[in-house]
Amino acid sequence: MFSMVPFFTSVVIEDGKTGKPLAFFDAKEDSEFSIEYIHSIHKTPVREIYHVHHEEILQTEMRFQEFGVGMPSGAAEGEVFAQKGENYILSNMKRTFPSLDIRIGQIIANHTLLLNGNKYPFSAFSEKGSWVSIKVEKLNVWQRLIGGKKLG
């Protein structure tokens, strides 16, 4: 019965349609991860930086090179907007999400998870064009064994 007690905090990536776990990584409070992709219209890189905050996902920063569709044009209250070289950086963000839903790009986007200095293309554990949901969950031993690819 001990194996059924959920006490491993993890960030879980699951199939958005079926809920089937595709991959996961161990996390603790304030663990950082990023999602990087190529913007479909601008064809420039975008990096979104997140932290585990309680049992939610906290977006803290966004880096991009071009303004336009889907990109912020300024900072909300308390946020900081700056330019560093050819990059725009929106920092001090405090946007929380119970989950992140992402449609994996089919041609250009190349969505990639950045974790502890390693890069994990989403296409390594999900099909291009598919929908994934990312959330913080407590897993038990059994869920970790069947929970998809362990990252990190």
C-alpha positions in Angstrom: 0.0 0.0 0.0 3.0 2.3 0.6 3.5 2.5 -3.2 0.0 4.1 -3.6 0.8 7.1 -1.4 1.4 10.2 -3.7 4.3 12.0 -2.3 6.6 12.7 -5.2 6.0 16.3 -6.5 6.4 16.2 -10.3 5.7 18.2 -13.4 3.7 15.9 -15.6 3.3 16.2 -19.4 0.2 14.4 -20.6 -1.7 13.9 -23.8 -4.3 16.7 -23.8 -7.0 14.5 -25.2 -6.6 11.3 -23.3 -4.8 12.4 -20.1 -2.2 9.7 -20.7 1.1 10.6 -19.1 3.8 11.1 -21.7 6.7 12.4 -19.6 7.5 13.8 -16.2 10.3 15.3 -14.1 10.8 15.6 -10.4 10.2 19.1 -9.0 10.2 20.9 -5.7 9.0 24.3 -4.8 10.5 27.0 -7.1 12.0 24.4 -9.5 12.6 26.1 -12.8 11.9 25.0 -16.4 11.5 26.7 -19.7 9.7 26.1 -22.9 11.4 27.4 -26.1 9.9 27.5 -29.6 10.1 29.3 -32.9 7.2 31.7 -33.4 5.1 30.5 -36.4 4.8 34.0 -37.9 7.9 35.8 -36.9 10.2 32.7 -37.3 12.2 33.9 -34.2 12.9 32.2 -30.9 10.6 32.6 -27.9 11.5 31.4 -24.4 9.0 31.2 -21.6 10.4 30.6 -18.1 8.3 28.9 -15.4 8.6 27.8 -11.8 6.8 25.3 -9.6 4.7 27.4 -7.2 2.7 25.3 -4.6 0.8 23.0 -6.9 0.6 25.4 -9.8 2.9 26.7 -12.6 4.2 30.3 -12.2 5.4 32.1 -15.3 8.2 34.5 -14.3 9.7 35.6 -17.6 9.4 35.7 -21.4 12.1 36.4 -23.9 11.4 37.1 -27.6 12.8 39.1 -30.6 9.8 40.4 -32.5 6.6 42.1 -31.5 3.4 41.0 -33.1 0.7 38.3 -32.9 0.8 36.5 -29.5 3.7 38.6 -28.1 3.3 41.2 -25.3 3.7 44.8 -26.2 4.5 46.0 -22.7 4.5 45.1 -19.1 1.5 44.7 -16.8 1.6 46.2 -13.3 4.7 45.1 -11.4 6.3 43.5 -14.4 9.6 44.8 -16.0 10.0 45.2 -19.8 13.5 45.6 -21.1 15.6 45.2 -24.2 18.9 43.4 -24.1 20.7 43.2 -27.5 18.1 41.9 -30.0 16.0 40.4 -27.2 13.0 41.8 -25.4 12.7 40.5 -21.9 9.5 40.7 -19.9 10.4 39.8 -16.3 9.0 39.9 -12.8 5.9 38.1 -14.1 3.7 36.5 -11.6 1.2 34.6 -13.8 0.0 31.3 -12.3 -1.7 28.5 -14.2 -3.2 25.2 -12.9 -1.9 23.8 -16.2 -0.3 24.8 -19.5 -1.9 23.6 -22.7 0.3 23.5 -25.7 -0.3 22.5 -29.3 3.0 21.0 -30.5 4.1 22.6 -33.7 4.1 20.5 -36.8 6.6 22.3 -39.0 8.4 25.3 -37.5 7.8 25.6 -33.8 10.1 22.8 -32.5 8.7 23.1 -29.0 11.5 22.2 -26.5 11.6 21.7 -22.8 14.7 23.2 -21.1 15.4 21.6 -17.8 18.7 21.6 -15.7 20.8 22.5 -18.8 19.2 19.8 -20.9 16.9 20.1 -24.0 14.0 17.8 -24.5 12.1 18.3 -27.8 8.4 17.7 -27.2 8.4 15.6 -30.4 10.5 13.0 -28.5 7.5 12.0 -26.5 4.5 13.4 -28.3 3.5 13.7 -32.0 3.9 16.9 -33.9 0.5 18.7 -34.0 -0.7 17.0 -30.8 -2.0 18.8 -27.8 -0.2 18.4 -24.4 -1.1 19.5 -21.0 1.6 20.3 -18.4 0.7 20.3 -14.7 2.2 19.9 -11.2 1.0 16.7 -9.5 1.9 14.5 -6.6 2.7 11.0 -7.9 3.0 7.7 -6.1 5.6 5.0 -7.0 3.2 3.2 -9.3 2.4 6.4 -11.3 6.1 7.1 -11.6 6.7 3.6 -13.1 3.9 4.0 -15.7 4.1 7.8 -16.1 5.9 8.0 -19.4 9.5 9.1 -20.0 11.4 10.4 -17.0 13.2 13.6 -17.8 16.0 15.4 -15.9 
